[in-house]
Amino acid sequence: MSEERMVSSQSGSDDLAAEHELRPKTLNDFIGQHRVRQQIDVLLTAARKRDSAADHILLSGPPGLGKTTLAMILASEMNTPIRITSGPAITHAGDLAAILSSLVEGEIFFLDEIHRLPRPAEELLYLAMEDFRVDVVVGKGPGATAIPLQLPRFTLVGATTRAGLLPSPLRDRFGFTAHLDFYEDSELEEVISRSAVLLGLTIEKAAISEIASRSRGTPRIANRLLRRVRDYAQVNGSNALTHNDAKAALEIYEVDAKGLDRLDRSVLLALIERFNGGPVGLSTLAIAVGEETETVESVAEPFLVRNGFMARTPRGRIATALGWEHVGRTPPAGIATLFDTPAPDA
């Protein structure tokens, strides 16, 4: 292995280790999502008093807001082991049956990307969640026999970024559903301050605010940007992370003042410069920036739409006046008031 590859591998391992180190271990340490934390605390406290497994829990929301962290906290608070897998990792019902039959009493079974579970496995999960039983089919054809296998009481924690793709029979079997929202800048500042302490960093408040404002309301991104600012400060011999360090580092890593990264700006610029602001279809826009359609739709588009830089219409994607202004272009006449026109009275 070359020295360059070894350094790259070591850097990736360090980032994974740092991310694990920064994860909160208890509900009290978890910052933000106050209502969800309160609801989960009630649910877990009641389960402990009954000395039984907690109800099945569904966590939904955009990536990076803490769904996996909350699942690990649930196991810690209930003092039980946790089994972790994801929907795409389960290719057929037999995979899921093998996992379920090996669970122990009270164990947390965390199923990430549950909306991508294959249909046969999904139907097997219905019975497991409701009756704590799976039917193992032995043999094939007319001679096949279903043998019922009793399962220990466990808690399924499902996580999804697209709750709308879950079928109603599956969604209705969860005893509690929580939706995680994007963080306010003040909450992200708390996250960054806590992470800086855990990483042994001295950081100016102005630098914390700068990083928080560019973190797209997402703790995972905030922690990642903090580590990149730390790298910049170390390379330049700074003992403390200053506001100037934060601004310079984030400029190097192409994260602008509004949190747009290279992909976001590429999409916005292509929409404005190549298609005069749209409307344009998603696949055409993806080809224009050299990315997969799913990448543009799931990574760049939600942030651009949420912040008012782009809009989705029946005819295609269009750039808003705010989007034109952000990339230093003058919007055509009429665009500036397109989204400010009051809706007609019903």
N, C-alpha and C positions, 0 to 999 in steps of 0.2 A: 504494500500500500504506500502511495506517495506521501511525502510530508504534508503537502497541501491538503490531501484528502483526510489525513489523520487530524489535522488542525480543524477542518470543517466538521468532522465527526465529533471531535471533542467539544466544539462550540455548541453543536446540536444537543449533545448529552448534558452540557452545562445548563442550557435553556430549559430542558425538560426537568432537570433536577431543581432548578430555581422555581419553575412553575409549580412543582409539587410542594416545595417548601413554603410557597406563598399561599397555598390553599388554606382557608380557615378550617379549624378542626371541630368547632362547636357552633351552635346557633348564635351564641353571644358574640363570637368573633366575626360572624358573617355580616358584612356591611350592606346596607340597602335592602330593598324588597321587604319593607317593614311589615306590611299586612300579611304577606306570604309566610314570613318567619313566625309571626304571631299565630297564624292558623296551624302551621306545622307543629309548633310548640304545644298547643292544646291537644292536637291529635296524638302526639307522642306521649305526653304526660298521662292522658287517659289510657293509652295502651299499656304503659308501665304499671299503672294502678290495677288494671285488670290482669296483669301478668300474661299478656297475649301479644301476638304479632299485630302490628299496626295495619290499618286498611291499606289497600293498594293505592298508590299515588301516581298521578300523571303530571309531569312538569313540562310546560310548553313555553316557547319563546325563542327569540333569535339566538344564534350561537354566541358563546362567550359570556353569558350572563350568570352562570353558576349552577346549571342543572346537574352536572356531574359532581360538583362540589357539594351540593345539597344532598345528593344521594349518599355520598361518603359520610357526611355529617349525620344523616339518619342512622347509619350503621353504628357510628360512634356513640350517638345519644342512646340508642337502644342496646348498646354493648353486644352486638351480634356481628357475625361475619358478613361480608358482602361479595356477591358474585357479579362480575361485570362482563357484558357482551353487547353486541349491537345487532340490529335487524339484518343488515347485509351479511353478517357473519353466519347467520342461520340460513342454510340453503334449502333444507326440507324439514318436515315435521319431526323426523327422527332425531335431528340435532337438538331441537328444543326439548323433546321428551327425555333425552339423555341428561341434559342439564337439570331439568326439573326433578328428575328422580334421584339426583345426587345432592339436592339441597338438604340442609338440616333444619330442625325446628327453629322458627323465628328468623331465618336468614333473609337478608335483603337481596333481591334479585334485580339488578339494575340493567335495564334493556334500553340502550341508547338507539336513537333513530328508529323508534318502534313503528313508525309509519312505513318503513321499508321492509317489514316482516313479510315473508311469503304467505299467501293465502292459506295453504294447508296448515302451516305452523300457527297462523292466527286463529284458525278454528279450534285447534288443539288447546290454545291458550285460554279460550273461553271457559272450557270445562275446568281447567287447572285453577283459574282465578276464582271461579264460583264454588266449585265442589271439592277443590284440592284433590283432583283425581285426573289421571290420564289413561286412555285406553290404548294399550300396546297391541298392534295388529301382528299376529303370527301367521305366516303362510300367505299364499296368494290365490286369487281367483275364488271359486265357490267354496273352497275348503278353508279360507282364511277365518281366523278366530280372533276376536277382540278380547284381550285380557285386561280387566280394570286394575290399575295400580294406584294405591292410595299414596298421596303426597303429604309431607309434613306441612303445617301451616307456615306460610312464608309471606313476605311482603314484596309485591312487584312494584318497582319504581320505573315507570316508563318516561322517556324523554323524547321530545319531538320539536323540531323547528317548524313543522307544518301540521298543526293539529287538525286542520280541515280535511286532511287526507285520511284520517283515522275513521274507520266505519263506526256507525253509531253503536252496534252491539259491543264493540271493544271499548269505546269511550265510556259507555254507561256502566261498565263493570268496575271502573275505578271509584273508590270511595271518596277520593278527594282530588280535585283538579286545580292546579295552580298555574297561573300565567305570569311569567317574569317579564317585567318592563325594562326599557332602557334606563340607565342611570342618569341622574342630574349631575352637573359638573361638581357640585359641592360634595356629593357622595363619592365621586371618583377621586376627589382630592383626599378624602379619608382613606380610600383604598391605596392610593399612591403613598401617602404618609406612612401607613401601616407597613407596606411592602418595603419602603426605604429603611425603616427600622429593622425589619427582618434581614435585609441584605447588608446591614451595617453601613448605610450611606448617610452622609450629611447633605441635605438639600434645601435650597431656599424656597420660601413659600411661593415666590413668583414663578419659580421653575415648576413647582407642583401644579399651579394654576394653568401654566402654559401646556403642560402635558395633558392635564385633564380636559382642557378645551379642545384638544385634537384627538381625543380617544373615542369618538363616535358613540359615547354613552355606554361603552362596553369595558368592564373591568379587565378582561383578558388582553384587550388592546392596550389599556392603560399600563398594565404590568410589562407588556412587551416593549412599549415605547420607553418606559423607565429604564429598562435594561440597556436599551440602545443609547440613551443619554448617558448612562453610567459608563458605557464603553467609550463614548466620545470624550468624556471628562478624564477617564484614565489615560487614554492615548495622548491627551493634551496636558497631562500633568496636573489636573485640578484636584485638590483635596476635597472640595465640596462641589455639588452640582448647582451651578448658578443659572439664572434666567438666560443669560447669553449662551451657556452650554446647551440648554434645552432647545433654544431657537436654532442654533447652528446645527445640532445633531439632527433635528427633525427636518431641516432643510436638506441635509445630505440624504436622508432616507425618504425624501419626496413626500412628506406629509405636510400639507399646507395648513394655513391658519384655521380653516373650517373642518379639517380632518380628512379631506380628500387625498387619496393616494394616487399612484401612477395610473392604475386601471380606471378609477373614477374619472380622472381628468381626461384620459384617452376617450372614454365613452362620451363625455360631455363635449369635448372638442370635435369629435367625429360627427356628432349630432348637429352641431352648430356650423362647422366649417364645410363639411361634405354634403350635408342635407338641408342646409339653411334653417336649422332648428326643427326640422320634421314637419309633418309626421313621417315616421319611418318604422318599418317592421323590426321586430326583435332580431330575427335571424340575419337580416341585412346589416343591422347595426353591429352584431357580433362579428360578422365577416369583415366589416370595415376596421375593427380594432384588433383583428387576428386572435380572437378568443372564442371558446365554445359558447354556444347559446346559453347553456345552463349556468356558466360562470358569470356572464353578464347579468342574467336574470336573478340569480341568488346572492351574488356578492356585491356588485356595484349598484344595481338598480334600486334595491330597497333603501339604501342610504341616500341616494340622489333624490328619490321621490319623497322620502320622509323629511328631507331638509329643503324641499321646494325648488330644487335645481332642475328637475325633470318631472314630467307628468305622463301618465298612461291614458290614452284615449282610445275609442273604438277604432280609429284609423291608424293608430301606431303611437310611438313615443315622440314626445315633443319637448324641446327645451323651454323653460319658463324665462321670464324677464330676469329673475334672480340668477339663473344659470348663465345667461348671456353676460350679465354684469360680472359674475365671478371670474370668468375667463377673459375679462377685459374687452368684451365686444358690446356694441350698441344694439339693443334688440330692435327688430323691425317695428314699425308703427302698428299698434293694436295688441302686440304681445304684452306690453307693460300692464295693460288693464284687463287682460284675458281672465285672470283668476281673482280680480278684485271686484268684478261686476256683481252686485247683489243679486241673489236668486229671486225670481219673480214670486209674488205672493201666491199662495196656493188657493 
